[in-house]
């Protein structure tokens, strides 16, 4: 597409309701100053390694499953993603930048029935606890194509010492049938309620353009937890219930990209840009550094 056409689309998206305006929805942020803020737009990097500086100020980990052996070559820039057709990978891409010149392109093959299919980046060393309010914003671009059902794109994960649970349990965003966003509390039993969009009012996820997804959660292991999800400024999920595995759980990691492709038929490509996450302590709660 020509640059002028891109510019026209950008103007239309900024002006039409429900489109790519970029403004946070009303009520997204709590009052007061957050105790923790992280934001990254994947700029200023030449290779993936540049996203993982020694001072830990940006991203901390890459997950590639099942072909984890490709991880080092991709990070160091030794592997040409063009040679990875049919394999999971991620790369800095100028194809669809939301702002600046780069976005993160994540590609994952169908679920093979045994090992989770993943291609994502994570920010660790978080410390979100019961009573905290967590707000996250991520922009996604998904091209037209295969059915999105069972594709997971956002995970907030906690450490668990309980041997009954494999991996890191936590709230996740995924696409249910109809290509609409929903949330579960993955890797935790008994399974807490899923938060879904209202029947008859569900909004299918747009394709071939950037979509802003905002999440606000009040963390609790009980029925008083809340989770709200906005898609391009429209509230699509208003869930009430368990948002934290246990009262003592601490969310320590945010994963974005293809955090899992559970679709057994279709490979997927997801572009990610302008990732943010913030945390607010409850009034009067201790305020340790994460």
C-alpha positions in Angstrom: 0.0 0.0 0.0 1.2 3.5 -0.8 2.2 5.9 2.1 -0.6 8.3 1.1 -3.1 5.5 1.5 -1.7 4.6 4.9 -2.1 8.2 6.0 -5.7 8.3 4.9 -6.5 5.2 6.8 -4.8 6.6 9.8 -6.9 9.8 9.7 -10.1 7.8 9.3 -9.2 5.5 12.2 -8.5 8.5 14.4 -11.8 10.1 13.6 -14.4 7.4 13.4 -16.0 6.0 16.6 -14.7 2.6 17.7 -11.6 2.8 15.5 -7.9 3.3 16.0 -8.1 6.6 18.0 -5.5 5.6 20.5 -7.2 7.3 23.5 -7.6 5.3 26.7 -11.2 4.5 27.6 -12.9 6.4 30.4 -12.4 4.8 33.8 -9.3 2.8 32.8 -6.9 4.2 35.3 -7.4 4.4 39.1 -6.8 7.6 41.0 -3.3 8.3 42.3 0.1 7.3 41.1 1.0 3.8 40.1 3.7 2.1 42.1 4.9 0.3 38.9 5.0 1.2 35.2 6.5 -0.6 32.3 6.1 0.5 28.6 7.9 -0.7 25.4 7.2 0.0 21.7 10.0 -2.2 20.3 11.9 0.8 18.9 15.6 1.5 19.0 16.5 -2.1 18.3 18.4 -3.6 15.5 18.0 -7.3 16.5 16.0 -9.1 19.2 18.9 -9.1 21.5 18.5 -5.3 21.9 15.2 -5.9 23.6 17.0 -7.7 26.5 19.6 -5.2 27.9 21.8 -6.2 30.8 20.1 -3.6 33.0 16.8 -5.5 32.6 15.0 -2.3 31.7 13.1 -3.8 28.8 12.0 -7.4 28.1 13.4 -10.4 30.0 12.5 -13.7 28.2 11.5 -15.2 24.9 9.3 -18.3 24.7 9.4 -20.6 21.7 7.7 -23.9 21.9 8.1 -26.6 20.7 11.2 -25.5 18.7 13.0 -23.9 21.6 16.4 -24.7 20.1 15.8 -21.8 17.6 15.7 -19.2 20.4 19.4 -18.3 20.6 19.8 -17.8 16.9 16.8 -15.6 16.6 17.8 -13.4 19.6 21.4 -12.9 18.3 20.3 -12.3 14.8 22.1 -15.3 13.4 18.9 -17.0 12.1 17.0 -15.6 9.1 13.3 -15.9 9.9 12.7 -16.6 6.2 14.3 -20.0 6.8 11.8 -20.8 9.6 8.8 -21.5 7.5 6.7 -24.0 9.3 8.5 -23.3 12.6 7.6 -20.9 15.4 9.5 -17.7 15.5 9.4 -14.0 16.3 11.2 -11.0 14.7 11.3 -7.2 14.7 9.3 -6.2 11.7 8.6 -3.0 9.7 5.6 -4.5 8.0 2.9 -3.0 10.2 4.4 -0.6 12.7 1.7 1.0 15.0 4.1 3.9 15.9 7.7 4.4 15.0 9.1 2.0 12.5 9.0 -1.5 14.2 6.5 -3.9 15.7 7.1 -7.4 17.1 5.9 -10.1 14.7 5.1 -13.5 16.4 4.4 -16.6 14.4 3.2 -20.0 15.8 2.2 -23.3 14.1 -0.9 -25.2 15.0 -1.1 -27.1 18.3 0.3 -30.6 17.8 -1.7 -32.1 20.6 1.3 -32.6 22.9 3.4 -29.4 23.3 1.9 -25.9 23.5 2.7 -23.8 20.4 4.2 -20.5 21.6 6.0 -17.4 20.3 6.1 -14.6 22.8 8.1 -12.2 24.9 7.7 -11.7 28.7 8.5 -9.0 31.3 9.3 -10.7 34.6 10.1 -9.3 38.1 6.6 -8.0 38.6 4.9 -8.0 42.0 1.2 -7.7 41.7 -0.7 -8.9 44.8 -4.1 -9.3 46.3 -5.9 -6.0 46.4 -3.8 -4.4 43.6 -5.3 -2.9 40.5 -3.4 -3.9 37.4 -3.9 -2.0 34.1 -2.4 -3.2 30.8 -2.6 -1.8 27.2 -1.4 -3.7 24.1 -1.9 -3.0 20.4 -2.5 -6.0 18.1 -2.5 -6.4 14.4 -3.8 -9.7 12.9 -4.1 -10.1 9.2 -7.1 -11.7 7.5 -7.0 -15.4 7.3 -7.5 -18.5 9.5 -10.0 -18.8 12.3 -8.7 -17.3 15.6 -10.4 -19.7 18.0 -8.2 -20.9 20.8 -5.5 -18.4 20.1 -4.0 -16.9 23.3 -2.4 -13.4 23.2 -2.0 -12.0 26.7 -1.0 -13.8 30.0 -0.4 -12.4 33.4 1.2 -15.3 35.3 1.9 -16.2 38.9 4.4 -18.5 40.6 2.9 -21.5 42.3 4.7 -23.9 44.5 1.7 -26.3 44.5 2.9 -29.5 42.7 -0.6 -30.1 41.3 -0.3 -27.2 38.8 2.1 -27.3 35.9 3.5 -24.0 34.7 2.5 -20.6 35.9 -1.3 -20.1 36.6 -2.9 -16.7 35.8 -5.5 -14.7 33.9 -5.3 -15.0 30.1 -6.9 -13.4 27.1 -7.8 -15.7 24.2 -10.2 -15.9 21.3 -13.3 -18.2 21.7 -15.5 -19.3 18.9 -16.7 -16.4 16.7 -13.3 -14.7 17.1 -14.3 -12.8 20.2 -12.1 -12.1 23.2 -12.6 -14.0 26.4 -10.6 -14.7 29.6 -9.8 -17.8 31.7 -7.6 -18.4 34.7 -5.3 -21.0 33.1 -3.4 -23.8 34.7 -5.5 -23.8 37.9 -8.0 -26.3 39.3 -10.8 -26.3 40.0 -11.3 -24.1 37.0 -12.5 -20.6 37.9 -15.2 -19.1 35.8 -14.4 -17.8 32.4 -15.2 -14.2 31.6 -17.0 -13.9 28.3 -18.7 -11.2 26.3 -22.5 -10.9 26.6 -24.4 -13.1 24.2 -25.8 -11.1 21.3 -23.4 -8.2 22.0 -20.1 -9.9 21.3 -17.7 -8.0 19.1 -15.6 -9.9 16.6 -11.9 -8.9 16.6 -11.1 -6.7 13.6 -8.5 -7.8 11.1 -6.0 -5.9 8.9 -5.6 -3.0 11.3 -4.3 -2.2 14.7 -6.6 -2.8 17.6 -6.2 -1.4 21.1 -6.8 -3.9 23.9 -7.0 -2.6 27.5 -7.3 -4.7 30.6 -8.1 -3.6 34.1 -8.1 -6.1 37.0 -8.7 -5.9 40.7 -6.8 -8.9 42.1 -8.5 -11.3 44.4 -8.8 -15.1 44.8 -12.5 -14.7 45.7 -15.7 -13.5 44.1 -14.9 -9.8 44.7 -12.2 -9.8 41.9 -13.0 -7.9 38.7 -11.7 -7.9 35.2 -12.7 -5.4 32.5 -11.5 -5.6 28.9 -11.9 -2.9 26.3 -11.5 -3.4 22.5 -10.9 -0.1 20.7 -12.4 1.8 23.6 -15.6 -0.3 23.8 -16.1 -2.4 27.0 -16.4 -6.0 25.8 -15.8 -8.0 29.0 -17.0 -7.0 32.5 -16.1 -10.1 34.6 -16.6 -10.5 38.4 -14.9 -13.3 40.2 -11.6 -14.9 40.8 -8.7 -13.0 39.2 -5.8 -14.4 41.4 -5.1 -18.1 41.9 -4.6 -17.9 45.7 -4.7 -15.2 48.3 -0.9 -15.4 48.6 -0.3 -15.5 44.9 1.9 -12.9 43.3 1.7 -12.1 39.6 5.4 -12.0 38.4 5.3 -12.1 34.6 3.4 -10.6 31.7 3.6 -12.4 28.3 2.4 -11.0 25.0 2.4 -12.3 21.5 1.2 -15.8 20.7 1.3 -17.0 24.3 -0.3 -20.2 23.1 -1.9 -21.4 19.8 -4.4 -24.0 20.8 -5.9 -24.2 17.4 -5.1 -27.7 15.9 -5.7 -26.7 12.3 -4.3 -23.2 11.7 -0.9 -21.4 12.1 -1.2 -17.8 13.2 0.8 -14.5 12.9 0.2 -11.7 15.4 1.9 -8.3 15.4 2.3 -6.6 18.8 3.2 -3.0 19.6 3.1 -0.3 22.4 2.8 -2.6 25.4 2.1 -1.1 28.8 1.4 -2.4 32.3 0.9 -0.5 35.5 0.0 -1.3 39.1 -1.7 0.5 41.9 -1.8 -0.6 45.5 -5.0 -0.5 47.6 -5.2 2.6 49.8 -3.2 2.0 53.0 -1.5 -1.2 51.7 2.3 -1.5 51.9 4.1 -0.3 48.9 7.2 -2.4 48.3 9.2 -2.1 45.2 8.5 -4.9 42.7 
